[in-house]
């Protein structure tokens, strides 16, 4: 059927060619930080 996706490329995908990336964890702002930003006019 034409409704099924072609998975031929997925089967031959080489994971070794992927580049590694560094990720950063986002931290939540504290109440003090948000108050400082409100006072300074930053968004």
Secondary structure, DSSP 4 states (H G I P E B T S, - for coil): -TTSPP-HHHHT--GGGPPP-------PPPHHHHHHHHHHT--
